[in-house]
């Protein structure tokens, strides 16, 4: 749980650094490691602006060759916490949260988890250089379109010739 004590923060900027684990953030898949969370809170008047940067490594299975590889990620986000003295404000924006003036801790665990999961790439594949995978060194064309040296039964040769004429 990543909780930040805001009860006695003075006006100005305050920096915090956390190293949460994937288990603390309830992230099972994809596997994450070397997580690092840097938070800067700017307090002014009746609001707190939280600027956060989360970074780490995803352990992903390559979509091309199914080998495991580490994919670095980094995500920035901002949340504004405003004091609600009336208790009647509704939260319509995900990046603006209303809190009681008596709030002692801000828990950013859910937000950090959400932003990490939003950073998971849609295509899990290491970068390539000139058609060669930068992780395993294999030729991507051969991985995606393997050449098949199949022996064709002579019975099917005429059918294959008909099929390829179209």
C-alpha positions as CSV (number, residue, x, y, z in Angstrom):
1,X,0.0,0.0,0.0
2,X,1.4,3.3,-1.1
3,X,0.1,5.8,1.5
4,X,1.4,9.4,1.8
5,X,0.9,11.3,5.0
6,X,-0.5,14.7,4.1
7,X,-1.7,15.8,7.5
8,X,1.2,18.2,8.3
9,X,2.6,19.1,4.9
10,X,3.6,22.7,4.6
11,X,2.9,24.7,1.5
12,X,5.3,24.0,-1.4
13,X,6.8,20.8,-3.0
14,X,7.5,17.5,-1.3
15,X,9.2,14.5,-2.9
16,X,8.6,10.9,-2.1
17,X,10.1,7.7,-3.5
18,X,8.7,4.2,-3.2
19,X,9.7,0.7,-4.4
20,X,6.5,-1.3,-4.4
21,X,6.3,-4.9,-5.3
22,X,3.9,-6.4,-7.8
23,X,2.2,-8.3,-4.9
24,X,1.6,-5.1,-2.9
25,X,-0.1,-3.6,-6.0
26,X,-2.0,-6.9,-6.6
27,X,-0.5,-7.3,-10.1
28,X,-0.4,-11.0,-11.1
29,X,-0.1,-10.9,-14.9
30,X,2.0,-9.6,-16.5
31,X,4.9,-10.1,-14.1
32,X,6.5,-6.8,-13.0
33,X,9.8,-6.2,-11.4
34,X,12.1,-3.4,-10.4
35,X,9.1,-1.1,-9.8
36,X,9.9,2.5,-8.8
37,X,7.5,5.2,-7.9
38,X,8.5,8.9,-7.7
39,X,5.9,11.3,-6.3
40,X,6.1,15.1,-6.1
41,X,3.2,16.7,-4.1
42,X,2.7,20.5,-4.5
43,X,0.5,21.9,-1.8
44,X,-1.0,25.3,-2.3
45,X,-4.1,26.6,-0.5
46,X,-6.9,24.0,-0.5
47,X,-5.5,21.6,-3.0
48,X,-2.7,19.1,-3.5
49,X,-1.3,18.4,-7.0
50,X,0.3,14.9,-7.1
51,X,2.8,14.4,-10.0
52,X,3.9,10.7,-10.2
53,X,6.2,8.7,-12.4
54,X,6.1,4.9,-12.2
55,X,8.7,2.8,-14.0
56,X,9.9,-0.8,-14.0
57,X,10.1,-3.9,-16.2
58,X,7.4,-6.2,-17.5
59,X,8.4,-9.9,-18.0
60,X,6.5,-10.7,-21.2
61,X,6.3,-13.7,-23.6
62,X,7.2,-12.7,-27.1
63,X,4.3,-12.9,-29.6
64,X,6.7,-14.1,-32.3
65,X,8.9,-16.8,-30.6
66,X,7.2,-17.2,-27.1
67,X,10.4,-16.6,-25.3
68,X,10.3,-14.5,-22.1
69,X,12.0,-11.1,-22.3
70,X,12.0,-7.9,-20.2
71,X,10.2,-4.8,-21.5
72,X,11.0,-1.5,-19.7
73,X,8.1,0.9,-19.1
74,X,7.6,4.4,-17.7
75,X,4.3,6.2,-17.1
76,X,3.6,9.7,-15.8
77,X,0.3,10.8,-14.3
78,X,-1.1,13.6,-12.3
79,X,-3.9,13.7,-9.7
80,X,-5.4,16.9,-8.1
81,X,-6.7,16.5,-4.6
82,X,-9.1,19.3,-3.5
83,X,-10.4,19.8,-0.1
84,X,-14.1,19.6,0.1
85,X,-15.4,21.6,3.1
86,X,-19.1,20.9,2.4
87,X,-19.0,17.2,1.7
88,X,-21.3,17.6,-1.2
89,X,-19.0,17.7,-4.2
90,X,-19.3,14.9,-6.8
91,X,-16.3,13.4,-8.5
92,X,-16.8,13.6,-12.2
93,X,-13.1,13.5,-13.3
94,X,-10.7,10.6,-12.6
95,X,-7.8,13.0,-12.2
96,X,-9.6,15.3,-9.6
97,X,-10.5,13.9,-6.2
98,X,-12.2,15.6,-3.4
99,X,-11.0,14.8,0.1
100,X,-12.0,15.9,3.6
101,X,-9.9,18.5,5.3
102,X,-9.4,16.0,8.1
103,X,-7.7,13.5,5.7
104,X,-4.4,12.2,7.0
105,X,-3.3,9.8,4.3
106,X,-3.6,9.7,0.5
107,X,-3.5,6.1,-0.8
108,X,-2.3,6.0,-4.4
109,X,-2.1,2.2,-4.7
110,X,-5.1,1.9,-7.0
111,X,-4.0,4.6,-9.3
112,X,-0.4,3.3,-9.5
113,X,-1.8,-0.2,-10.3
114,X,-4.1,1.2,-13.0
115,X,-1.4,3.1,-14.7
116,X,1.0,0.2,-14.7
117,X,-1.7,-2.1,-16.3
118,X,-2.4,0.6,-18.9
119,X,1.3,0.5,-19.8
120,X,1.2,-3.1,-20.9
121,X,2.0,-3.2,-24.6
122,X,-0.7,-4.6,-26.9
123,X,2.0,-6.3,-29.0
124,X,4.5,-8.1,-26.9
125,X,7.5,-8.2,-29.1
126,X,11.0,-6.8,-28.6
127,X,12.2,-4.2,-31.1
128,X,13.7,-5.4,-34.4
129,X,16.7,-4.2,-36.4
130,X,16.7,-4.9,-40.1
131,X,14.3,-7.8,-39.7
132,X,16.3,-9.4,-36.8
133,X,14.9,-9.6,-33.3
134,X,17.0,-7.5,-30.9
135,X,16.4,-10.0,-28.1
136,X,16.8,-13.5,-29.5
137,X,18.7,-12.6,-32.7
138,X,16.4,-14.6,-35.0
139,X,15.2,-13.6,-38.4
140,X,11.6,-12.4,-38.0
141,X,10.5,-13.4,-41.5
142,X,11.5,-17.0,-40.9
143,X,9.7,-16.9,-37.5
144,X,6.4,-15.6,-39.0
145,X,6.6,-17.5,-42.4
146,X,8.4,-20.7,-41.9
147,X,9.4,-22.5,-45.1
148,X,7.8,-25.8,-45.4
149,X,9.6,-28.5,-47.3
150,X,6.7,-30.8,-47.6
151,X,6.6,-33.8,-49.9
152,X,3.5,-33.4,-52.0
153,X,1.6,-36.6,-52.8
154,X,1.5,-37.0,-56.6
155,X,-2.3,-37.6,-56.3
156,X,-2.7,-33.9,-55.2
157,X,-0.4,-32.3,-57.8
158,X,-3.1,-31.7,-60.4
159,X,-5.4,-30.2,-57.7
160,X,-2.7,-27.9,-56.5
161,X,-2.0,-26.7,-60.1
162,X,-5.7,-25.9,-60.5
163,X,-5.8,-24.1,-57.3
164,X,-2.8,-21.9,-58.1
165,X,-4.2,-20.9,-61.6
166,X,-7.0,-18.8,-60.0
